[in-house]
């Protein structure tokens, strides 16, 4: 089964604020899941490319590449911005990063460190903060802080599923 194209995804942001701790747990667990999935894979498997799709290393590196965007969007909410900062829809950072030449251990360590920063921010939030609202620039729909956390968790899972599919190839 093929994964749905990320940019084709539609979202309904209707989670109750009480769901926030559950979503944050998904985010907290992504580094461990990524380490588990990629642990023990050979360099050949980690850098194997199917057509024009990203390799396992590029998918993993992309997760790291987006941490500044997610944290920046948290900043946008706290700054009272009406519209969240836009993502680079061409994924220039990932395409230029040479993730295939990187050390998997270093990539995983860096991702874990960056993700822990965002999770710590979420852990410190109260209910007033998790329902702050701004417009998502690509989806052109309102998003709350809890919805951002959910969106990031869904993005994580999208790339973990891509990695799993590549391992099976």
C-alpha positions in Angstrom: 0.0 0.0 0.0 1.3 3.4 -0.9 1.5 6.2 1.6 -0.7 9.2 1.0 1.3 12.2 -0.3 1.8 14.5 2.7 0.7 17.6 0.9 -2.5 15.9 -0.1 -3.5 15.3 3.5 -6.6 17.1 4.9 -6.9 17.8 8.6 -9.8 18.3 11.0 -8.5 20.0 14.1 -11.1 19.1 16.7 -9.2 17.4 19.5 -10.3 18.2 23.0 -7.7 20.0 25.1 -7.7 17.0 27.4 -6.0 15.0 24.6 -2.9 17.2 24.6 -0.9 15.0 27.0 -1.5 12.0 24.7 -0.4 13.9 21.6 2.7 15.1 23.4 3.6 11.5 24.3 3.6 10.7 20.6 6.0 13.5 20.0 8.2 12.4 23.0 8.3 8.9 21.6 9.3 9.7 18.0 13.1 9.7 18.7 12.9 6.2 20.3 10.8 4.9 17.5 13.2 6.3 14.9 16.1 4.8 16.7 14.4 1.4 17.0 13.4 1.3 13.3 16.8 2.4 12.0 19.0 0.6 14.5 21.2 -2.1 13.0 20.5 -1.2 9.4 23.4 -1.3 7.0 24.6 1.8 5.2 23.4 0.3 2.0 19.8 0.0 3.3 19.9 3.4 5.0 20.9 5.1 1.7 18.8 3.0 -0.7 16.7 5.1 -3.0 13.5 4.0 -4.7 13.0 6.2 -7.8 13.0 9.8 -6.7 11.8 9.2 -3.1 14.0 10.0 -0.1 16.2 7.4 1.4 15.8 6.3 5.1 18.6 8.7 6.0 16.9 11.6 4.2 13.6 10.9 5.8 15.2 10.8 9.2 17.2 13.9 8.5 14.0 15.7 7.3 12.5 15.2 10.8 15.5 17.0 12.2 15.4 19.7 9.6 11.8 20.6 10.5 12.3 21.0 14.3 13.2 24.7 13.9 9.9 25.3 12.0 7.9 23.6 14.7 9.5 25.5 17.5 9.2 28.7 15.4 5.5 28.1 15.1 5.2 27.7 18.9 6.9 31.1 19.1 4.4 32.5 16.6 1.5 31.4 18.9 3.1 33.0 21.9 3.8 36.2 20.0 0.1 36.4 19.1 0.7 36.1 15.3 -2.4 35.7 13.3 -0.7 33.5 10.7 2.0 30.9 11.5 5.3 31.0 9.6 5.3 29.1 6.3 7.3 26.0 5.7 9.7 25.7 2.7 7.4 23.6 0.6 10.4 22.6 -1.6 12.2 21.1 1.4 15.4 22.9 0.4 17.2 22.2 3.7 16.6 18.4 3.3 17.6 18.3 -0.3 20.9 20.2 0.4 21.8 18.6 3.6 23.6 15.5 2.3 22.0 13.3 5.0 23.1 10.2 3.2 26.7 11.1 4.0 25.9 11.9 7.7 26.4 9.7 10.7 23.2 8.0 11.7 24.2 8.1 15.3 24.8 11.9 15.1 21.6 12.5 13.2 19.6 10.5 15.8 21.3 12.3 18.7 20.6 15.7 17.2 17.0 14.9 16.5 16.5 13.6 20.1 18.0 16.8 21.5 15.9 19.1 19.4 12.7 17.2 20.0 13.3 17.2 23.7 13.3 21.0 23.6 9.9 21.2 21.9 8.4 18.5 24.2 9.7 20.5 27.2 7.9 23.5 25.9 4.7 21.6 25.5 5.0 20.0 28.9 5.1 23.5 30.5 1.9 24.7 28.8 -1.4 25.2 30.5 -4.9 24.9 29.0 -5.0 28.6 28.0 -1.8 28.2 25.9 -2.7 24.9 24.2 -5.9 26.5 22.7 -4.1 29.6 21.3 -5.1 29.9 17.7 -3.4 31.1 14.4 -3.9 30.4 10.7 -1.9 27.6 9.2 -0.4 29.1 6.0 -0.6 26.1 3.6 -3.8 24.6 4.9 -5.4 28.0 5.2 -7.3 27.0 8.3 -7.2 27.9 11.9 -5.0 25.8 14.1 -4.6 25.7 17.9 -1.4 24.8 19.7 -2.8 21.3 20.4 -3.4 21.0 16.6 0.2 21.9 15.9 1.3 19.2 18.2 -1.1 16.7 16.5 0.1 17.9 13.0 3.8 17.3 14.0 2.9 13.9 15.4 1.1 13.0 12.1 4.1 14.3 10.1 6.5 12.2 12.3 4.3 9.1 11.7 4.2 9.8 7.9 8.0 9.7 7.7 8.3 6.7 10.0 5.9 4.9 7.7 8.0 5.9 4.7 11.1 4.5 6.4 9.3 1.2 7.3 8.2 0.9 3.7 11.8 1.4 2.5 13.0 -1.3 4.9 10.5 -3.7 3.5 11.7 -3.0 -0.1 
